[in-house]
Amino acid sequence: MVGQVGSLPSGMRRFNQLPLARPFILRFVAASGVLLTVVLCLCYVLATITGVVWLGFFPLILGGFLLWSLYRSSSMLHVPLAVDMNHPFMDEEPIGNTVVMVRMSDGLWTDLGIGRVRLAEDELLGGSCLVRDDENYTRLGHFSPHLFQHKGIKKQVVILNQAIALRDLVNGAEDSIESAREREEMDTGLLDRSWFEEEKAIEIEPDGLLSKFRGE
């Protein structure tokens, strides 16, 4: 690991800036458009029926609150991941080694280093911490105020591990998905599964990404 930094180094791109995130952003924009249309219709109907124009602002305020809640609850709009230009998530041919970074709950960015990651309960701070998926479950830092069973942050860790797998391919240190799943089957049960169990829900196929990168 290179340690924690306050802001992203030059050349790194956040998840929301990647082509991979575009479907999630478009889905949110579409949902926001539908919600806004419904709210405006309610505003018009309420103002027309009552004859009091200012009453029409109540649905508008409620709609703004619902839109903000929808944005905050959409875990795929807040994946704390950043990659550089050589990463396959950028849809460009890599010309050198690549780096994957994660933002912890304190806002600091950290190089994910070698090996897959998973979630564990943080008994000291509460919520969840990010740990290395190794024999010692090496702690990387506090990840989220949500418990590690939370579906949203599990989906985020799915993306983190996919980014790590592709990074290792670029850097010549492949750790196959098959071997990672074998480690999961041998697990002692101290930690719940936190990745690849939600891949269908977020519509990203890790095997397909790996095959595409390999040129199969």
MDTraj code that builds the backbone (N, CA, C; nanometers):
import mdtraj as md
import numpy as np

residues = "MET VAL GLY GLN VAL GLY SER LEU PRO SER GLY MET ARG ARG PHE ASN GLN LEU PRO LEU ALA ARG PRO PHE ILE LEU ARG PHE VAL ALA ALA SER GLY VAL LEU LEU THR VAL VAL LEU CYS LEU CYS TYR VAL LEU ALA THR ILE THR GLY VAL VAL TRP LEU GLY PHE PHE PRO LEU ILE LEU GLY GLY PHE LEU LEU TRP SER LEU TYR ARG SER SER SER MET LEU HIS VAL PRO LEU ALA VAL ASP MET ASN HIS PRO PHE MET ASP GLU GLU PRO ILE GLY ASN THR VAL VAL MET VAL ARG MET SER ASP GLY LEU TRP THR ASP LEU GLY ILE GLY ARG VAL ARG LEU ALA GLU ASP GLU LEU LEU GLY GLY SER CYS LEU VAL ARG ASP ASP GLU ASN TYR THR ARG LEU GLY HIS PHE SER PRO HIS LEU PHE GLN HIS LYS GLY ILE LYS LYS GLN VAL VAL ILE LEU ASN GLN ALA ILE ALA LEU ARG ASP LEU VAL ASN GLY ALA GLU ASP SER ILE GLU SER ALA ARG GLU ARG GLU GLU MET ASP THR GLY LEU LEU ASP ARG SER TRP PHE GLU GLU GLU LYS ALA ILE GLU ILE GLU PRO ASP GLY LEU LEU SER LYS PHE ARG GLY GLU".split()
xyz = np.array([
    [0.0833, -0.1194, 0.0000],
    [0.0000, 0.0000, 0.0000],
    [0.0871, 0.1248, 0.0000],
    [0.0348, 0.2319, -0.0623],
    [0.1096, 0.3562, -0.0665],
    [0.0663, 0.4509, 0.0438],
    [-0.0253, 0.4081, 0.1305],
    [-0.0735, 0.4948, 0.2360],
    [-0.1949, 0.5744, 0.1917],
    [-0.2448, 0.6568, 0.2830],
    [-0.3641, 0.7340, 0.2574],
    [-0.3292, 0.8742, 0.2088],
    [-0.4137, 0.9261, 0.1215],
    [-0.3957, 1.0613, 0.0704],
    [-0.5276, 1.1351, 0.0828],
    [-0.5214, 1.2665, 0.1003],
    [-0.6420, 1.3439, 0.1191],
    [-0.7258, 1.3564, -0.0070],
    [-0.6611, 1.3671, -0.1212],
    [-0.7320, 1.3796, -0.2480],
    [-0.6702, 1.2835, -0.3487],
    [-0.7426, 1.2589, -0.4560],
    [-0.6945, 1.1644, -0.5556],
    [-0.5712, 1.2177, -0.6285],
    [-0.4726, 1.1324, -0.6524],
    [-0.3578, 1.1739, -0.7333],
    [-0.4006, 1.2075, -0.8758],
    [-0.3197, 1.2843, -0.9432],
    [-0.3472, 1.3217, -1.0816],
    [-0.3552, 1.1981, -1.1697],
    [-0.4527, 1.1956, -1.2581],
    [-0.4683, 1.0838, -1.3510],
    [-0.5658, 0.9773, -1.3055],
    [-0.6115, 0.9834, -1.1801],
    [-0.7089, 0.8864, -1.1310],
    [-0.8501, 0.9320, -1.1673],
    [-0.9375, 0.8361, -1.1933],
    [-1.0758, 0.8654, -1.2286],
    [-1.1694, 0.7941, -1.1316],
    [-1.2655, 0.8691, -1.0775],
    [-1.3648, 0.8105, -0.9885],
    [-1.4590, 0.7192, -1.0652],
    [-1.5262, 0.6305, -0.9923],
    [-1.6165, 0.5347, -1.0554],
    [-1.7238, 0.6038, -1.1390],
    [-1.7797, 0.7133, -1.0880],
    [-1.8861, 0.7822, -1.1605],
    [-1.8395, 0.8431, -1.2923],
    [-1.7081, 0.8528, -1.3128],
    [-1.6544, 0.9064, -1.4374],
    [-1.6227, 0.7965, -1.5386],
    [-1.6440, 0.6714, -1.5015],
    [-1.6094, 0.5594, -1.5874],
    [-1.7272, 0.5187, -1.6762],
    [-1.6984, 0.4641, -1.7951],
    [-1.8068, 0.4135, -1.8801],
    [-1.8921, 0.3094, -1.8103],
    [-1.8331, 0.2338, -1.7195],
    [-1.9043, 0.1293, -1.6468],
    [-2.0186, 0.1851, -1.5628],
    [-2.0059, 0.3087, -1.5176],
    [-2.1072, 0.3683, -1.4305],
    [-2.2214, 0.4334, -1.5077],
    [-2.2060, 0.4480, -1.6383],
    [-2.3053, 0.5222, -1.7160],
    [-2.4470, 0.4648, -1.7049],
    [-2.4664, 0.3315, -1.7105],
    [-2.6033, 0.2789, -1.6975],
    [-2.6695, 0.3146, -1.5653],
    [-2.5926, 0.3160, -1.4563],
    [-2.6494, 0.3493, -1.3263],
    [-2.6885, 0.4961, -1.3204],
    [-2.6062, 0.5819, -1.3809],
    [-2.6366, 0.7251, -1.3826],
    [-2.7604, 0.7520, -1.4676],
    [-2.7685, 0.6870, -1.5840],
    [-2.8839, 0.7054, -1.6718],
    [-3.0118, 0.6552, -1.6065],
    [-3.0005, 0.5453, -1.5329],
    [-3.1167, 0.4907, -1.4628],
    [-3.1664, 0.5890, -1.3569],
    [-3.0724, 0.6522, -1.2868],
    [-3.1112, 0.7505, -1.1857],
    [-3.1741, 0.8735, -1.2512],
    [-3.1173, 0.9184, -1.3618],
    [-3.1724, 1.0344, -1.4329],
    [-3.3142, 1.0045, -1.4808],
    [-3.3368, 0.8828, -1.5328],
    [-3.4699, 0.8452, -1.5794],
    [-3.5703, 0.8432, -1.4645],
    [-3.5291, 0.7832, -1.3514],
    [-3.6170, 0.7791, -1.2348],
    [-3.6458, 0.9193, -1.1832],
    [-3.5451, 1.0065, -1.1871],
    [-3.5634, 1.1444, -1.1424],
    [-3.6605, 1.2184, -1.2330],
    [-3.6508, 1.1908, -1.3635],
    [-3.7416, 1.2549, -1.4581],
    [-3.8860, 1.2141, -1.4351],
    [-3.9084, 1.0866, -1.4083],
    [-4.0440, 1.0387, -1.3801],
    [-4.0971, 1.1020, -1.2524],
    [-4.0134, 1.1042, -1.1489],
    [-4.0549, 1.1631, -1.0218],
    [-4.0869, 1.3107, -1.0369],
    [-4.0042, 1.3827, -1.1107],
    [-4.0264, 1.5256, -1.1307],
    [-4.1568, 1.5503, -1.2067],
    [-4.1855, 1.4672, -1.3060],
    [-4.3098, 1.4814, -1.3827],
    [-4.4315, 1.4617, -1.2940],
    [-4.4280, 1.3594, -1.2107],
    [-4.5392, 1.3324, -1.1195],
    [-4.5583, 1.4482, -1.0221],
    [-4.4473, 1.5003, -0.9686],
    [-4.4551, 1.6101, -0.8724],
    [-4.5143, 1.7350, -0.9363],
    [-4.4715, 1.7675, -1.0573],
    [-4.5236, 1.8855, -1.1254],
    [-4.6729, 1.8722, -1.1546],
    [-4.7136, 1.7507, -1.1897],
    [-4.8568, 1.7269, -1.2131],
    [-4.9370, 1.7470, -1.0850],
    [-4.8832, 1.6972, -0.9747],
    [-4.9505, 1.7152, -0.8461],
    [-4.9582, 1.8620, -0.8073],
    [-4.8514, 1.9342, -0.8343],
    [-4.8507, 2.0778, -0.8059],
    [-4.9610, 2.1488, -0.8839],
    [-4.9723, 2.1155, -1.0100],
    [-5.0733, 2.1796, -1.0955],
    [-5.2141, 2.1453, -1.0498],
    [-5.2370, 2.0161, -1.0209],
    [-5.3710, 1.9727, -0.9798],
    [-5.4103, 2.0364, -0.8474],
    [-5.3183, 2.0370, -0.7523],
    [-5.3476, 2.0935, -0.6208],
    [-5.3768, 2.2425, -0.6295],
    [-5.2967, 2.3148, -0.7089],
    [-5.3184, 2.4598, -0.7232],
    [-5.4486, 2.4890, -0.7958],
    [-5.4829, 2.4022, -0.8929],
    [-5.6056, 2.4236, -0.9696],
    [-5.7298, 2.3957, -0.8857],
    [-5.7271, 2.2854, -0.8111],
    [-5.8446, 2.2476, -0.7316],
    [-5.8704, 2.3466, -0.6186],
    [-5.7665, 2.3856, -0.5489],
    [-5.7835, 2.4734, -0.4331],
    [-5.7886, 2.6201, -0.4701],
    [-5.7317, 2.6553, -0.5847],
    [-5.7261, 2.7949, -0.6230],
    [-5.6195, 2.8728, -0.5486],
    [-5.5411, 2.8030, -0.4676],
    [-5.4329, 2.8659, -0.3912],
    [-5.2999, 2.8208, -0.4504],
    [-5.2326, 2.9116, -0.5182],
    [-5.1123, 2.8758, -0.5926],
    [-5.0022, 2.8239, -0.5019],
    [-4.9859, 2.8847, -0.3848],
    [-4.8712, 2.8479, -0.3007],
    [-4.8829, 2.7069, -0.2448],
    [-5.0057, 2.6492, -0.2429],
    [-5.0197, 2.5110, -0.1970],
    [-4.9501, 2.4129, -0.2907],
    [-4.9310, 2.4553, -0.4150],
    [-4.8646, 2.3694, -0.5117],
    [-4.7170, 2.3480, -0.4833],
    [-4.6629, 2.4294, -0.3925],
    [-4.5211, 2.4140, -0.3592],
    [-4.4954, 2.2967, -0.2639],
    [-4.5994, 2.2514, -0.1937],
    [-4.5799, 2.1414, -0.0996],
    [-4.5358, 2.0123, -0.1688],
    [-4.6034, 1.9713, -0.2781],
    [-4.5540, 1.8521, -0.3489],
    [-4.4130, 1.8719, -0.4046],
    [-4.3781, 1.9971, -0.4406],
    [-4.2460, 2.0245, -0.4943],
    [-4.1392, 2.0029, -0.3866],
    [-4.1697, 2.0478, -0.2643],
    [-4.0759, 2.0274, -0.1536],
    [-4.0620, 1.8792, -0.1222],
    [-4.1773, 1.8091, -0.1195],
    [-4.1749, 1.6644, -0.0941],
    [-4.0984, 1.5913, -0.2031],
    [-4.1172, 1.6331, -0.3279],
    [-4.0464, 1.5699, -0.4389],
    [-3.8965, 1.5902, -0.4296],
    [-3.8541, 1.7107, -0.3879],
    [-3.7114, 1.7358, -0.3702],
    [-3.6513, 1.6475, -0.2628],
    [-3.7256, 1.6274, -0.1536],
    [-3.6782, 1.5406, -0.0465],
    [-3.6678, 1.3954, -0.0940],
    [-3.7692, 1.3491, -0.1693],
    [-3.7670, 1.2119, -0.2200],
    [-3.6528, 1.1917, -0.3191],
    [-3.6269, 1.2932, -0.4021],
    [-3.5183, 1.2833, -0.4990],
    [-3.3837, 1.2750, -0.4294],
    [-3.3643, 1.3550, -0.3257],
    [-3.2396, 1.3514, -0.2496],
    [-3.2233, 1.2168, -0.1795],
    [-3.3327, 1.1640, -0.1246],
    [-3.3282, 1.0336, -0.0584],
    [-3.2938, 0.9234, -0.1574],
    [-3.3509, 0.9323, -0.2783],
    [-3.3217, 0.8334, -0.3814],
    [-3.1744, 0.8374, -0.4200],
    [-3.1207, 0.9581, -0.4310],
    [-2.9790, 0.9735, -0.4661],
    [-2.8886, 0.9172, -0.3570],
    [-2.9191, 0.9482, -0.2320],
    [-2.8362, 0.9033, -0.1214],
    [-2.8425, 0.7519, -0.1023],
    [-2.9552, 0.6912, -0.1356],
    [-2.9722, 0.5477, -0.1139],
    [-2.9234, 0.4628, -0.2309],
    [-2.8862, 0.5260, -0.3410],
    [-2.8399, 0.4514, -0.4586],
    [-2.6913, 0.4198, -0.4431],
    [-2.6621, 0.2996, -0.3972],
    [-2.5234, 0.2630, -0.3653],
    [-2.4330, 0.2676, -0.4882],
    [-2.4869, 0.2398, -0.6070],
    [-2.4042, 0.2365, -0.7263],
    [-2.3704, 0.3758, -0.7786],
    [-2.4277, 0.4781, -0.7183],
    [-2.3890, 0.6151, -0.7515],
    [-2.2786, 0.6654, -0.6594],
    [-2.2430, 0.5826, -0.5609],
    [-2.1459, 0.6263, -0.4603],
    [-2.0382, 0.5209, -0.4367],
    [-2.0016, 0.4486, -0.5400],
    [-1.8958, 0.3482, -0.5249],
    [-1.7640, 0.4206, -0.4992],
    [-1.7000, 0.3984, -0.3841],
    [-1.5779, 0.4738, -0.3477],
    [-1.4534, 0.4164, -0.4138],
    [-1.4539, 0.4143, -0.5448],
    [-1.3478, 0.3513, -0.6238],
    [-1.2881, 0.4514, -0.7209],
    [-1.1583, 0.4400, -0.7435],
    [-1.0911, 0.5206, -0.8458],
    [-0.9841, 0.4353, -0.9124],
    [-0.9707, 0.4508, -1.0438],
    [-0.8688, 0.3775, -1.1195],
    [-0.7948, 0.4757, -1.2084],
    [-0.6783, 0.4346, -1.2581],
    [-0.6039, 0.5217, -1.3486],
    [-0.6353, 0.4859, -1.4938],
    [-0.5693, 0.5534, -1.5864],
    [-0.6021, 0.5404, -1.7280],
    [-0.5668, 0.4033, -1.7850],
    [-0.4810, 0.3264, -1.7169],
    [-0.4408, 0.1949, -1.7671],
    [-0.5372, 0.0834, -1.7278],
    [-0.6344, 0.1152, -1.6452],
    [-0.7261, 0.0104, -1.5982],
    [-0.8285, -0.0244, -1.7066],
    [-0.8635, -0.1532, -1.7215],
    [-0.9618, -0.1933, -1.8228],
    [-1.0987, -0.1281, -1.8058],
    [-1.1341, -0.0794, -1.6884],
    [-1.2598, -0.0081, -1.6709],
    [-1.2663, 0.1166, -1.7578],
    [-1.1510, 0.1654, -1.8039],
    [-1.1468, 0.2856, -1.8864],
    [-1.1738, 0.2556, -2.0332],
    [-1.1852, 0.1270, -2.0691],
    [-1.2108, 0.0868, -2.2082],
    [-1.1009, 0.1326, -2.3039],
    [-0.9797, 0.1427, -2.2540],
    [-0.8659, 0.1804, -2.3375],
    [-0.7550, 0.0782, -2.3190],
    [-0.6697, 0.0644, -2.4179],
    [-0.5605, -0.0312, -2.4107],
    [-0.4574, 0.0137, -2.3073],
    [-0.4285, -0.0694, -2.2071],
    [-0.3296, -0.0290, -2.1053],
    [-0.1895, -0.0219, -2.1640],
    [-0.1122, 0.0761, -2.1181],
    [0.0252, 0.0911, -2.1660],
    [0.1253, 0.0729, -2.0520],
    [0.0763, 0.0312, -1.9363],
    [0.1631, 0.0092, -1.8209],
    [0.0839, -0.0443, -1.7046],
    [0.1464, -0.0522, -1.5888],
    [0.0780, -0.1006, -1.4693],
    [-0.0336, -0.0055, -1.4283],
    [-0.1305, -0.0606, -1.3578],
    [-0.2461, 0.0180, -1.3172],
    [-0.2636, 0.0137, -1.1658],
    [-0.3369, 0.1111, -1.1135],
    [-0.3575, 0.1258, -0.9696],
    [-0.5070, 0.1357, -0.9424],
    [-0.5509, 0.0759, -0.8313],
    [-0.6893, 0.0851, -0.7859],
    [-0.6894, 0.1443, -0.6454],
    [-0.7712, 0.2473, -0.6245],
    [-0.7782, 0.3118, -0.4943],
    [-0.9215, 0.3115, -0.4432],
    [-0.9365, 0.3165, -0.3114],
    [-1.0675, 0.3179, -0.2470],
    [-1.0722, 0.4326, -0.1473],
    [-1.1895, 0.4933, -0.1347],
    [-1.2073, 0.6003, -0.0369],
    [-1.2720, 0.5415, 0.0880],
    [-1.2064, 0.5590, 0.2015],
    [-1.2601, 0.5112, 0.3277],
    [-1.3628, 0.6103, 0.3826],
    [-1.4257, 0.5749, 0.4936],
    [-1.5337, 0.6565, 0.5480],
    [-1.4855, 0.7938, 0.5944],
    [-1.3560, 0.8083, 0.6219],
    [-1.3029, 0.9384, 0.6639],
    [-1.2695, 1.0290, 0.5462],
    [-1.2968, 0.9813, 0.4240],
    [-1.2740, 1.0621, 0.3055],
    [-1.1358, 1.0494, 0.2451],
    [-1.0457, 0.9763, 0.3101],
    [-0.9106, 0.9585, 0.2591],
    [-0.9058, 0.8425, 0.1595],
    [-0.8240, 0.8597, 0.0558],
    [-0.8092, 0.7571, -0.0467],
    [-0.6900, 0.6678, -0.0151],
    [-0.7054, 0.5367, -0.0418],
    [-0.6037, 0.4382, -0.0100],
    [-0.5823, 0.3443, -0.1281],
    [-0.4583, 0.3158, -0.1594],
    [-0.4264, 0.2145, -0.2596],
    [-0.4715, 0.0792, -0.2048],
    [-0.5481, 0.0045, -0.2841],
    [-0.6009, -0.1231, -0.2357],
    [-0.4940, -0.2299, -0.2213],
    [-0.3789, -0.2110, -0.2834],
    [-0.2696, -0.3053, -0.2646],
    [-0.2989, -0.4428, -0.3228],
    [-0.2282, -0.5431, -0.2713],
    [-0.2340, -0.6780, -0.3270],
    [-0.3400, -0.7605, -0.2557],
    [-0.4239, -0.8269, -0.3330],
    [-0.5222, -0.9184, -0.2761],
    [-0.6633, -0.8626, -0.2748],
    [-0.7598, -0.9557, -0.2770],
    [-0.8997, -0.9174, -0.2728],
    [-0.9374, -0.8627, -0.1358],
    [-1.0561, -0.8008, -0.1294],
    [-1.1040, -0.7424, -0.0045],
    [-1.2452, -0.7917, 0.0256],
    [-1.2867, -0.7722, 0.1491],
    [-1.4211, -0.8066, 0.1900],
    [-1.4598, -0.7213, 0.3095],
    [-1.5845, -0.7368, 0.3540],
    [-1.6363, -0.6569, 0.4641],
    [-1.6340, -0.7346, 0.5948],
    [-1.6211, -0.6617, 0.7044],
    [-1.6295, -0.7207, 0.8375],
    [-1.6872, -0.6167, 0.9317],
    [-1.7437, -0.6617, 1.0398],
    [-1.7986, -0.5706, 1.1387],
    [-1.6854, -0.4953, 1.2087],
    [-1.7044, -0.3650, 1.2229],
    [-1.6072, -0.2839, 1.2954],
    [-1.6575, -0.2669, 1.4387],
    [-1.6026, -0.3444, 1.5303],
    [-1.6501, -0.3438, 1.6683],
    [-1.6118, -0.2165, 1.7419],
    [-1.5099, -0.1473, 1.6954],
    [-1.4629, -0.0258, 1.7626],
    [-1.5435, 0.0965, 1.7211],
    [-1.5584, 0.1167, 1.5910],
    [-1.6252, 0.2360, 1.5392],
    [-1.7695, 0.2120, 1.4998],
    [-1.8104, 0.0852, 1.4930],
    [-1.9436, 0.0544, 1.4443],
    [-1.9458, 0.0497, 1.2922],
    [-2.0504, -0.0041, 1.2349],
    [-2.0578, -0.0150, 1.0906],
    [-1.9662, -0.1242, 1.0384],
    [-1.9014, -0.0981, 0.9242],
    [-1.8206, -0.1991, 0.8569],
    [-1.6802, -0.1486, 0.8286],
    [-1.5867, -0.2403, 0.8327],
    [-1.4504, -0.2091, 0.7908],
    [-1.4155, -0.2962, 0.6709],
    [-1.3160, -0.2535, 0.5978],
    [-1.2678, -0.3282, 0.4820],
    [-1.1449, -0.4065, 0.5251],
    [-1.1449, -0.5370, 0.4952],
    [-1.0333, -0.6219, 0.5348],
    [-0.9812, -0.6965, 0.4129],
    [-0.8549, -0.7384, 0.4203],
    [-0.7954, -0.8187, 0.3155],
    [-0.8543, -0.9599, 0.3216],
    [-0.8841, -1.0176, 0.2083],
    [-0.9392, -1.1528, 0.2032],
    [-0.8250, -1.2541, 0.2106],
    [-0.7604, -1.2582, 0.3269],
    [-0.6513, -1.3517, 0.3484],
    [-0.6744, -1.4252, 0.4801],
    [-0.5770, -1.5036, 0.5217],
    [-0.5936, -1.5840, 0.6419],
    [-0.6107, -1.4987, 0.7665],
    [-0.5503, -1.3816, 0.7686],
    [-0.5536, -1.2963, 0.8876],
    [-0.6609, -1.1883, 0.8819],
    [-0.7299, -1.1761, 0.7677],
    [-0.8290, -1.0703, 0.7485],
    [-0.7698, -0.9355, 0.7898],
    [-0.6584, -0.9004, 0.7277],
    [-0.5871, -0.7773, 0.7611],
    [-0.6763, -0.6548, 0.7406],
    [-0.6881, -0.5736, 0.8424],
    [-0.7768, -0.4574, 0.8373],
    [-0.7155, -0.3456, 0.7534],
    [-0.7962, -0.2909, 0.6605],
    [-0.7511, -0.1806, 0.5760],
    [-0.8024, -0.0460, 0.6246],
    [-0.9189, -0.0462, 0.6888],
    [-0.9737, 0.0790, 0.7387],
    [-1.1244, 0.0732, 0.7502],
    [-1.1814, 0.1748, 0.8160],
    [-1.3272, 0.1818, 0.8305],
    [-1.3881, 0.2205, 0.6970],
    [-1.4882, 0.1432, 0.6536],
    [-1.5411, 0.1592, 0.5183],
    [-1.6757, 0.2306, 0.5135],
    [-1.7676, 0.1941, 0.6054],
    [-1.9030, 0.2480, 0.5959],
    [-1.9707, 0.2450, 0.7326],
    [-2.0608, 0.3409, 0.7586],
    [-2.1391, 0.3356, 0.8823],
    [-2.2436, 0.2254, 0.8807],
    [-2.2731, 0.1702, 0.7610],
    [-2.3685, 0.0605, 0.7499],
    [-2.3051, -0.0700, 0.7975],
    [-2.3885, -0.1612, 0.8475],
    [-2.3414, -0.2930, 0.8851],
    [-2.2968, -0.3705, 0.7624],
    [-2.2091, -0.4692, 0.7816],
    [-2.1521, -0.5381, 0.6668],
    [-2.2539, -0.6248, 0.5932],
    [-2.3733, -0.6471, 0.6515],
    [-2.4769, -0.7206, 0.5797],
    [-2.5550, -0.6318, 0.4825],
    [-2.5310, -0.5018, 0.4859],
    [-2.6040, -0.4068, 0.4014],
    [-2.5811, -0.4388, 0.2531],
    [-2.6903, -0.4561, 0.1774],
    [-2.6783, -0.4971, 0.0372],
    [-2.6050, -0.3933, -0.0470],
    [-2.6268, -0.2657, -0.0170],
    [-2.5644, -0.1614, -0.0971],
    [-2.4129, -0.1640, -0.0907],
    [-2.3567, -0.1760, 0.0286],
    [-2.2104, -0.1764, 0.0375],
    [-2.1530, -0.3106, -0.0079],
    [-2.2322, -0.4185, -0.0011],
    [-2.1862, -0.5445, -0.0578],
    [-2.1682, -0.5309, -0.2090],
    [-2.2613, -0.4603, -0.2726],
    [-2.2493, -0.4374, -0.4167],
    [-2.1245, -0.3550, -0.4482],
    [-2.0952, -0.2577, -0.3622],
    [-1.9758, -0.1761, -0.3835],
    [-1.8491, -0.2598, -0.3743],
    [-1.8455, -0.3541, -0.2808],
    [-1.7280, -0.4400, -0.2664],
    [-1.7160, -0.5355, -0.3851],
    [-1.8288, -0.5748, -0.4446],
    [-1.8243, -0.6531, -0.5683],
    [-1.7441, -0.5781, -0.6740],
    [-1.7752, -0.4482, -0.6900],
    [-1.7054, -0.3664, -0.7893],
    [-1.5579, -0.3535, -0.7537],
    [-1.5272, -0.3335, -0.6260],
    [-1.3871, -0.3227, -0.5838],
    [-1.3090, -0.4476, -0.6225],
    [-1.3654, -0.5641, -0.5994],
    [-1.2945, -0.6877, -0.6296],
    [-1.2834, -0.7137, -0.7795],
    [-1.3824, -0.6709, -0.8558],
    [-1.3703, -0.6811, -1.0010],
    [-1.2578, -0.5907, -1.0510],
    [-1.2501, -0.4705, -0.9940],
    [-1.1421, -0.3776, -1.0319],
    [-1.0063, -0.4359, -0.9958],
    [-0.9965, -0.5007, -0.8798],
    [-0.8705, -0.5624, -0.8380],
    [-0.8327, -0.6766, -0.9314],
    [-0.9310, -0.7601, -0.9678],
    [-0.9033, -0.8741, -1.0557],
    [-0.8483, -0.8273, -1.1903],
    [-0.9085, -0.7231, -1.2473],
    [-0.8620, -0.6717, -1.3761],
    [-0.7275, -0.6005, -1.3625],
    [-0.7074, -0.5338, -1.2517],
    [-0.5772, -0.4711, -1.2263],
    [-0.4668, -0.5761, -1.2226],
    [-0.4943, -0.6896, -1.1549],
    [-0.3937, -0.7945, -1.1440],
    [-0.3604, -0.8553, -1.2799],
    [-0.4615, -0.8613, -1.3686],
    [-0.4350, -0.9112, -1.5042],
    [-0.3411, -0.8177, -1.5788],
    [-0.3675, -0.6878, -1.5676],
    [-0.2826, -0.5891, -1.6350],
    [-0.1405, -0.5925, -1.5792],
    [-0.1295, -0.6079, -1.4478],
    [0.0007, -0.6035, -1.3819],
    [0.0711, -0.7380, -1.3795],
    [0.0085, -0.8396, -1.4400],
    [0.0729, -0.9704, -1.4470],
    [0.0698, -1.0489, -1.3182],
    [-0.0286, -1.0213, -1.2330],
    [-0.0403, -1.0937, -1.1057],
    [-0.1816, -1.1467, -1.0931],
    [-0.2201, -1.2333, -1.1875],
    [-0.3582, -1.2802, -1.1954],
    [-0.3963, -1.3620, -1.0722],
    [-0.5123, -1.3286, -1.0180],
    [-0.5735, -1.4046, -0.9089],
    [-0.7138, -1.4373, -0.9573],
    [-0.7324, -1.5536, -1.0123],
    [-0.8539, -1.5857, -1.0847],
    [-0.9763, -1.5855, -0.9954],
    [-1.0906, -1.5615, -1.0563],
    [-1.2166, -1.5650, -0.9851],
    [-1.2434, -1.7048, -0.9315],
    [-1.2015, -1.8067, -1.0061],
    [-1.2251, -1.9436, -0.9614],
    [-1.1519, -1.9722, -0.8308],
    [-1.0253, -1.9298, -0.8204],
    [-0.9509, -1.9553, -0.6977],
    [-1.0068, -1.8752, -0.5821],
    [-1.0573, -1.7553, -0.6110],
    [-1.1172, -1.6755, -0.5043],
    [-1.2427, -1.7428, -0.4515],
    [-1.3206, -1.8022, -0.5409],
    [-1.4411, -1.8703, -0.4970],
    [-1.4071, -1.9953, -0.4169],
    [-1.2980, -2.0620, -0.4515],
    [-1.2555, -2.1773, -0.3726],
    [-1.2222, -2.1350, -0.2307],
    [-1.1582, -2.0170, -0.2132],
    [-1.1281, -1.9683, -0.0796],
    [-1.2552, -1.9384, -0.0027],
    [-1.3570, -1.8885, -0.0753],
    [-1.4840, -1.8609, -0.0101],
    [-1.5451, -1.9890, 0.0451],
    [-1.5377, -2.0998, -0.0324],
    [-1.5961, -2.2254, 0.0110],
    [-1.5239, -2.2829, 0.1319],
    [-1.3940, -2.2504, 0.1472],
    [-1.3146, -2.3005, 0.2590],
    [-1.3218, -2.2088, 0.3808],
    [-1.4013, -2.1011, 0.3694],
    [-1.4060, -2.0026, 0.4765],
    [-1.4592, -2.0643, 0.6052],
    [-1.4200, -2.0088, 0.7190],
    [-1.4601, -2.0620, 0.8494],
    [-1.5957, -2.0125, 0.8948],
    [-1.6541, -1.9165, 0.8251],
    [-1.7820, -1.8614, 0.8648],
    [-1.7711, -1.7403, 0.9548],
    [-1.6497, -1.6940, 0.9825],
    [-1.6330, -1.5769, 1.0681],
    [-1.6867, -1.4509, 1.0008],
    [-1.6818, -1.4494, 0.8656],
    [-1.7314, -1.3351, 0.7901],
    [-1.8331, -1.3834, 0.6890],
    [-1.9375, -1.3048, 0.6679],
    [-2.0353, -1.3392, 0.5659],
    [-1.9790, -1.3093, 0.4284],
    [-2.0377, -1.3738, 0.3259],
    [-1.9966, -1.3437, 0.1894],
    [-2.0245, -1.1978, 0.1609],
    [-1.9310, -1.1320, 0.0924],
    [-1.9511, -0.9906, 0.0642],
    [-1.9258, -0.9534, -0.0810],
    [-1.9007, -1.0524, -0.1667],
    [-1.8795, -1.0178, -0.3071],
    [-1.9143, -1.1351, -0.3964],
    [-1.9525, -1.1019, -0.5183],
    [-1.9968, -1.1930, -0.6233],
    [-2.1317, -1.2563, -0.5960],
    [-2.1894, -1.2420, -0.4778],
    [-2.3217, -1.2947, -0.4564],
    [-2.4281, -1.2003, -0.5117],
    [-2.3890, -1.0769, -0.5443],
    [-2.4839, -0.9782, -0.5916],
    [-2.4598, -0.9397, -0.7372],
    [-2.3778, -1.0178, -0.8119],
    [-2.3404, -0.9707, -0.9452],
    [-2.4586, -0.9608, -1.0392],
    [-2.5604, -1.0483, -1.0220],
    [-2.6773, -1.0397, -1.1085],
    [-2.7574, -0.9143, -1.0784],
    [-2.7632, -0.8761, -0.9512],
    [-2.8419, -0.7605, -0.9113],
    [-2.7863, -0.6318, -0.9691],
    [-2.6546, -0.6227, -0.9879],
    [-2.5966, -0.4993, -1.0388],
    [-2.5598, -0.5099, -1.1862],
    [-2.5906, -0.6236, -1.2475],
    [-2.5802, -0.6397, -1.3922],
    [-2.4395, -0.6197, -1.4444],
    [-2.3415, -0.6648, -1.3696],
    [-2.2033, -0.6631, -1.4161],
    [-2.1506, -0.8041, -1.4041],
    [-2.1020, -0.8616, -1.5121],
    [-2.0542, -0.9983, -1.5128],
    [-1.9024, -0.9999, -1.5057],
    [-1.8437, -1.0391, -1.3930],
    [-1.6978, -1.0382, -1.3809],
    [-1.6299, -1.1311, -1.4788],
    [-1.6893, -1.2493, -1.5033],
    [-1.6286, -1.3411, -1.5986],
    [-1.6250, -1.2811, -1.7380],
    [-1.7332, -1.2075, -1.7724],
    [-1.7365, -1.1440, -1.9040],
    [-1.6319, -1.0366, -1.9177],
    [-1.6104, -0.9598, -1.8108],
    [-1.5080, -0.8566, -1.8135],
    [-1.3699, -0.9171, -1.8303],
    [-1.3437, -1.0251, -1.7591],
    [-1.2132, -1.0899, -1.7681],
    [-1.1916, -1.1486, -1.9065],
    [-1.2981, -1.2111, -1.9615],
    [-1.2845, -1.2705, -2.0945],
    [-1.2615, -1.1646, -2.1997],
    [-1.3317, -1.0511, -2.1849],
    [-1.3127, -0.9406, -2.2797],
    [-1.1706, -0.8898, -2.2752],
    [-1.1152, -0.8771, -2.1559],
    [-0.9794, -0.8266, -2.1424],
    [-0.8793, -0.9231, -2.2012],
    [-0.9045, -1.0538, -2.1815],
    [-0.8130, -1.1542, -2.2350],
    [-0.8241, -1.1664, -2.3862],
    [-0.9362, -1.1135, -2.4427],
    [-0.9554, -1.1236, -2.5865],
    [-1.0194, -1.2535, -2.6291],
    [-1.0870, -1.3229, -2.5354],
    [-1.1511, -1.4495, -2.5675],
    [-1.2818, -1.4250, -2.6382],
])
top = md.Topology()
chain = top.add_chain()
for i, resn in enumerate(residues, 1):
    res = top.add_residue(resn, chain, resSeq=i)
    for name in ("N", "CA", "C"):
        top.add_atom(name, md.element.get_by_symbol(name[0]), res)
traj = md.Trajectory(xyz[None], top)
